[in-house]
Amino acid sequence: MAIAQAKVSRARRDKRRSHHHLRAAAICECPNCHQMRLVHTVCPNCGFYKGRQVIKTKD
């Protein structure tokens, strides 16, 4: 069974956790349909990625 070496203070623990926050999703405008989409993903509205149609949509 593991045994703790020494108690970690709240300050040291919280300094370690300072980078554990969430970041806002990176979104950009689709150059084809001008809807907002996630970066480096296929546009769910028109199906275009890097200037060509990758998936077919109902439109």
N, C-alpha and C positions, 0 to 999 in steps of 0.2 A: 504494500500500500504506500502511496506517495506521501511524503511529509513535507510541509511547507518550510522553506529555508528561513524566511522572516516575513513579518506582516508587511504588505505593500500599502503605503499610505494613500489616502484619497487623492492627494495632489499628484502623486506619481501615476496612480491608476488612471486618473482623468487626463493627464498629459498623453498617455499612451492611446487613449480613446478619442483624442481630439480630431483624428482624421476619419473617424467612423461615420461621418455624416453623409446624407444623401445629396446628390447633385441634381439639378434640373435637367430634364431630357433635352438633348441637342436637337432642335428642329430647324428646318429651313423651308423655303418656298420651292415647290416643284416648278421647274422651268417650263413644263408642258401645260399643266392645267392651273398653275398658280395657287394650289391648295397647300396647306402646311403638312409636312411629312417628317418622319424621323430621318436623320442624316444616314447615308450609306444603306438605305433600304429602298425597296420598290415602292412607288407611290400607290397606296391602296385605292385611290380614286381613279386614276387613269391607267395604271399598270406599267408606267414607263420607268426606266432606270438607265442612266447615262445616255440619254438621247434615243433610246430604242425601246420598243414595246416588248416587255418580258412576259407578262401575263395578260390574258384576255379578260376584259371586264364587260359588264352588261351594257355599257354605253356604246 
